[in-house]
Amino acid sequence: MSPYQHNGFIGNDIKLWIDNNRQHHGDIFGIAEKFNSDCYAALGKATPHNKDKRELIVSCLFPRTMELFQGT
């Protein structure tokens, strides 16, 4: 695969970056993984009502927010 500068996270360079940073900042990675897991558990339990526009909006935006969090 191409370097990170050409394909972003699809490239192999990100694996090296993750390994290096996980060694130095393992506690932060652990917190982020726990937060991610907790959020997806809450998302799985959500039951938005189709007549409440606020619930529908939140149920659509929350997964997108989680995708952005994972990308970050």
ZIFEN-V814490 format. One record per pair of residues at least 24 apart in sequence whose ideal C-beta (glycine too) atoms are under 8 Angstrom apart, sorted by the first residue. I is the first residue (numbers start at 1). J is the second residue. If there is no record, write none. Layout:
# ZIFEN-V814490
{{I,J} {I,J}}
This chain:
# ZIFEN-V814490
{{9,71} {32,69} {35,69} {36,66} {36,69} {36,70} {39,66} {39,69} {40,66}}
